Amino acid sequence: MWSEVNQENKVALLCWVKETGIKLVQVNGQRKYGGPPPDWFGSPPPSGTEVFIGKIPQDIYEDKLIPLFQSVGKLYEFRLMMTFSGLNRGFAYAKYMNRYSAQKAITVLNKYEIQMGCHLLVCRSTNKCELCIDGLAPSVKECHLLPMLQELTTGVLSISIHPSPFKKQLQLAEVKYISHQAAAIAKKALVEGLSKLML
C-alpha cells in the first residue's frame, strides 16, 4: 500500500513540504504544485512554456524535482504523474513563467543525472488536444458517445466517428478537448473507464 512503498523518500518529501510550505494537491492521477503558484498575478503563461520530463526514477519525488527545475527559472506549475501505489509514473510536466526558462530547462536539464546512472529526458511538451478511441462497435453513434465522454471526462469540444483504419468493421472516434491538460486527464480517465464505452 501507499504507506509501505518507499517510506524513506516519502518521509523526506513530507519534511520538505513542511519546511518550504509548498502545497501539493493530488487529483486524477497527478500531484500538482502551483497552476498558479501562490504569488502569481495575471494571465497564465503562453504556449511553449511547458516542458515534458521523462525517465524519472519511480522513487524520486517533488522534494528533488521542484528545486531542480526551479534552479533554471520560476515555475508556474509542476505536475508529477502518480500510481495508486504511491510511486511516480516516471514522467512529469513543468510549466514556466516564460518560454526562455522552458528552453533553458531543456538545454541545462536534458540528460541530467538525477540518480547514479539515471538521466532525465527533458523536451518541449507537445500541445496535443485530441484523443483517438479505436475499436468502437458499429452501433456506437456520436449522439451516444458524447454523453458517455462527458460523464467520464471534462472539456470535450467535439467528436467525430470514422471507420477504423486498423480494426475491420469497427469504428474510431476522434475527440477534441479544450486543452492539452484536459486531454491528458481524459486519457487516464478513459483507460480506467474504457469498458463502459465498449458496451
C-alpha positions as CSV (number, residue, x, y, z in Angstrom):
1,M,0.0,0.0,0.0
2,W,0.9,3.7,-0.2
3,S,2.3,3.9,3.3
4,E,4.6,0.9,2.7
5,V,6.1,2.0,-0.7
6,N,9.4,3.7,-0.5
7,Q,8.9,5.0,3.0
8,E,12.3,6.8,3.4
9,N,11.8,9.0,0.4
10,K,8.2,9.8,1.3
11,V,9.3,10.9,4.8
12,A,11.9,13.2,3.1
13,L,9.1,14.6,0.8
14,L,6.8,15.3,3.8
15,C,9.6,17.1,5.7
16,W,10.4,19.2,2.6
17,V,6.7,20.2,2.2
18,K,6.6,21.2,5.8
19,E,9.8,23.2,5.7
20,T,9.0,25.0,2.4
21,G,5.3,25.5,2.9
22,I,4.7,24.3,-0.6
23,K,1.2,22.9,-1.2
24,L,0.9,19.7,-3.3
25,V,-2.6,18.7,-4.5
26,Q,-3.3,15.2,-5.8
27,V,-6.1,14.8,-8.3
28,N,-6.8,12.5,-11.3
29,G,-3.5,10.5,-11.0
30,Q,-1.3,13.5,-10.8
31,R,0.2,15.6,-7.9
32,K,0.3,19.3,-8.7
33,Y,2.1,22.3,-7.4
34,G,1.0,25.8,-8.5
35,G,-1.1,26.5,-11.5
36,P,-0.9,29.3,-10.4
37,P,1.7,29.4,-7.6
38,P,0.7,31.5,-4.5
39,D,2.5,34.7,-5.7
40,W,1.1,34.7,-9.2
41,F,-0.8,37.7,-10.7
42,G,-2.1,37.9,-14.2
43,S,-2.9,35.5,-17.1
44,P,-1.4,32.0,-17.3
45,P,1.9,31.7,-19.3
46,P,1.6,31.4,-23.1
47,S,2.0,28.2,-25.1
48,G,5.6,27.0,-25.4
49,T,6.3,27.4,-21.7
50,E,5.8,23.8,-20.6
51,V,8.4,21.0,-20.7
52,F,8.0,17.2,-20.5
53,I,10.2,15.4,-18.1
54,G,10.7,11.7,-18.7
55,K,12.8,8.8,-17.3
56,I,12.2,9.9,-13.7
57,P,13.2,7.1,-11.3
58,Q,10.0,5.9,-9.6
59,D,11.2,6.7,-6.1
60,I,12.1,10.4,-6.8
61,Y,9.5,13.0,-5.7
62,E,8.9,16.7,-5.8
63,D,11.4,17.5,-3.0
64,K,14.2,16.7,-5.5
65,L,12.4,17.6,-8.8
66,I,10.9,21.0,-8.0
67,P,14.1,22.6,-6.6
68,L,16.0,21.2,-9.6
69,F,13.6,22.6,-12.2
70,Q,13.2,25.9,-10.2
71,S,17.0,26.3,-10.5
72,V,16.7,27.4,-14.1
73,G,13.6,29.6,-13.9
74,K,10.4,30.4,-11.9
75,L,7.8,27.7,-12.1
76,Y,4.1,28.4,-12.7
77,E,3.1,24.8,-12.3
78,F,4.7,21.3,-11.7
79,R,2.7,18.1,-12.3
80,L,4.1,14.7,-11.3
81,M,2.1,11.7,-12.6
82,M,1.4,9.2,-9.8
83,T,0.4,5.5,-9.5
84,F,-2.2,4.3,-6.9
85,S,0.7,2.6,-5.0
86,G,2.4,6.0,-4.4
87,L,5.2,5.8,-6.9
88,N,5.6,8.3,-9.6
89,R,4.8,7.1,-13.2
90,G,8.2,8.1,-14.5
91,F,7.1,11.4,-16.0
92,A,6.1,15.0,-15.1
93,Y,5.4,18.4,-16.7
94,A,7.0,21.7,-15.6
95,K,5.4,24.9,-16.8
96,Y,7.5,28.1,-16.6
97,M,6.6,31.8,-16.4
98,N,8.1,32.3,-19.9
99,R,9.5,30.5,-23.0
100,Y,13.1,31.5,-22.2
101,S,13.0,29.5,-18.9
102,A,11.4,26.5,-20.6
103,Q,14.2,26.5,-23.2
104,K,16.8,26.8,-20.5
105,A,15.4,23.8,-18.7
106,I,15.7,21.7,-21.9
107,T,19.2,22.9,-22.5
108,V,20.5,22.5,-18.9
109,L,18.5,19.6,-17.6
110,N,18.1,17.2,-20.5
111,K,20.3,14.2,-19.7
112,Y,20.8,15.5,-16.2
113,E,21.9,12.6,-13.9
114,I,19.3,12.7,-11.1
115,Q,20.5,9.4,-9.6
116,M,23.5,7.2,-10.3
117,G,23.0,6.0,-13.9
118,C,19.6,7.7,-14.3
119,H,19.5,10.6,-16.8
120,L,16.4,12.7,-17.2
121,L,14.8,13.3,-20.6
122,V,13.6,17.0,-20.8
123,C,12.0,18.2,-24.0
124,R,9.2,20.6,-25.2
125,S,5.8,19.5,-24.2
126,T,3.6,18.9,-27.2
127,N,0.2,20.6,-27.0
128,K,-1.9,17.6,-28.1
129,C,-5.6,18.3,-27.5
130,E,-7.0,15.2,-29.3
131,L,-7.6,11.6,-28.4
132,C,-8.4,8.6,-30.6
133,I,-10.6,5.8,-29.3
134,D,-10.4,2.8,-31.6
135,G,-12.4,-0.4,-31.7
136,L,-15.8,1.0,-31.1
137,A,-18.8,-1.1,-32.1
138,P,-20.5,-0.2,-35.4
139,S,-23.7,0.7,-33.4
140,V,-22.0,3.5,-31.5
141,K,-23.1,7.0,-32.7
142,E,-21.8,10.4,-31.9
143,C,-25.0,11.2,-30.0
144,H,-24.5,8.1,-27.8
145,L,-20.8,8.7,-27.3
146,L,-20.9,12.3,-26.3
147,P,-22.9,11.9,-23.0
148,M,-20.6,8.9,-22.0
149,L,-17.5,11.0,-22.6
150,Q,-18.9,14.0,-20.7
151,E,-19.6,11.7,-17.8
152,L,-16.1,10.3,-17.8
153,T,-14.1,13.4,-18.8
154,T,-14.4,17.2,-18.9
155,G,-13.6,19.7,-21.6
156,V,-14.9,17.8,-24.7
157,L,-15.1,20.2,-27.7
158,S,-16.2,17.8,-30.4
159,I,-16.4,14.2,-31.5
160,S,-16.2,12.6,-35.0
161,I,-16.6,8.9,-35.7
162,H,-14.9,7.2,-38.7
163,P,-14.4,3.6,-39.9
164,S,-11.3,2.2,-38.0
165,P,-8.2,2.0,-40.3
166,F,-6.9,-0.8,-38.0
167,K,-9.8,-2.9,-37.0
168,K,-12.2,-4.2,-39.6
169,Q,-15.9,-3.5,-39.1
170,L,-15.2,-1.3,-36.1
171,Q,-15.1,2.4,-35.6
172,L,-12.6,5.0,-34.4
173,A,-13.6,8.2,-32.6
174,E,-11.6,11.4,-32.7
175,V,-12.3,13.5,-29.6
176,K,-11.1,17.1,-29.3
177,Y,-10.6,18.7,-25.9
178,I,-10.3,22.3,-24.8
179,S,-6.6,21.9,-23.7
180,H,-3.6,19.5,-23.7
181,Q,-4.1,19.1,-19.9
182,A,-7.8,18.2,-20.3
183,A,-6.9,15.7,-23.0
184,A,-4.1,14.1,-20.8
185,I,-6.5,13.8,-17.8
186,A,-9.2,12.4,-20.1
187,K,-6.8,9.8,-21.4
188,K,-6.3,8.4,-17.9
189,A,-10.0,8.5,-17.1
190,L,-10.8,6.7,-20.4
191,V,-8.3,4.0,-19.8
192,E,-10.0,3.3,-16.4
193,G,-13.5,3.6,-17.8
194,L,-13.0,2.2,-21.3
195,S,-15.1,-0.9,-20.6
196,K,-18.2,1.4,-20.4
197,L,-17.5,2.7,-23.9
198,M,-17.2,-0.8,-25.4
199,L,-20.7,-1.9,-24.5
